[in-house]
Amino acid sequence: MSSSTNWLEAFLAVLSEVHRLLGGDPAKLNLETTLNGKFGVIADQYASSGIPAGLGGPERAALAASVQQAYAMLSAPPPGVVLYADSFLKVLRLIWVDLGLPPEELG
């Protein structure tokens, strides 16, 4: 298995975790077959519902860790993986700040 395939599988798992912690329906995310489609589903979930009010401390920490991991993975994909994810990086930054975390610590 190539490093780009491993990266993609790991990245999809992180996206799924972000979406789940935002209260999203996994079936809706799984219907999307492209990364841009998945980015859109997560962005829409966040835009419509924000951070779930009942998200407890451990879940908030897990969301922060997943956002940070997704941001880092998108910022430095492996060779051969070309992504146009500037708008989704902005969504991740918004989630990060909405969690009450300093913007300079993301990345």
C-alpha positions in Angstrom: 0.0 0.0 0.0 1.4 3.4 -1.0 2.0 6.2 1.5 -0.6 8.3 -0.2 -3.2 5.5 0.2 -2.3 5.1 3.9 -2.5 8.9 4.3 -5.9 9.0 2.7 -7.3 6.2 4.9 -5.9 8.0 8.0 -7.3 11.3 6.9 -10.7 9.9 6.2 -10.8 8.5 9.7 -9.9 11.9 11.1 -12.6 13.6 9.0 -15.1 11.0 10.2 -14.2 11.7 13.8 -14.6 15.5 13.4 -18.0 15.0 11.8 -19.1 12.6 14.5 -18.1 14.9 17.3 -19.9 17.8 15.6 -23.0 15.7 15.8 -23.1 14.8 12.1 -24.9 11.8 10.6 -22.2 9.3 9.5 -24.4 8.1 6.7 -24.5 11.5 5.2 -20.7 11.8 5.2 -20.3 8.3 3.8 -22.6 9.2 0.8 -20.0 11.7 -0.4 -17.3 10.0 -2.6 -14.9 13.0 -2.9 -12.9 14.8 -0.3 -14.4 18.1 -1.4 -17.9 16.6 -0.9 -16.9 15.4 2.6 -15.4 18.8 3.4 -18.8 20.3 2.4 -20.8 18.0 4.6 -18.6 18.8 7.6 -18.7 22.6 6.8 -22.5 22.5 6.5 -22.8 20.6 9.8 -20.7 23.1 11.6 -22.4 26.1 9.9 -25.9 24.8 10.9 -25.2 23.5 14.4 -21.8 24.8 15.6 -20.1 22.9 18.4 -22.8 20.8 20.1 -23.9 22.4 23.4 -23.7 19.1 25.3 -20.2 18.2 24.2 -18.4 17.3 27.4 -14.7 17.8 28.3 -13.4 14.6 26.9 -15.3 15.0 23.7 -14.2 18.6 23.3 -10.6 17.5 23.8 -11.1 14.8 21.2 -12.6 17.3 18.8 -9.7 19.7 19.3 -7.2 16.8 18.7 -9.0 15.7 15.6 -9.2 19.3 14.2 -5.5 19.8 14.9 -4.7 16.4 13.2 -6.8 17.2 10.1 -5.3 20.7 9.9 -1.8 19.3 10.0 -2.5 16.5 7.5 -4.1 19.0 5.1 -1.3 21.5 5.5 1.4 18.9 4.6 0.0 16.0 2.5 2.5 13.4 1.2 4.2 13.7 -2.2 1.7 13.1 -5.0 -1.3 14.2 -3.1 -2.6 17.5 -4.4 -5.5 19.2 -2.5 -7.3 22.4 -2.8 -8.5 22.8 0.7 -8.0 26.4 1.7 -11.7 26.9 2.5 -11.9 23.8 4.6 -8.7 24.8 6.5 -10.7 28.0 7.3 -13.6 25.9 8.6 -11.1 23.9 10.8 -9.7 27.2 12.2 -13.2 28.4 13.0 -14.0 25.2 14.9 -10.7 25.5 16.7 -11.4 29.1 17.8 -15.0 28.2 18.7 -13.6 25.6 21.1 -11.9 28.5 22.8 -8.4 27.6 21.7 -5.7 30.1 20.6 -5.5 30.3 16.8 -1.7 30.4 16.9 -1.7 26.9 18.4 -3.3 25.3 15.4 -1.0 23.8 12.9 
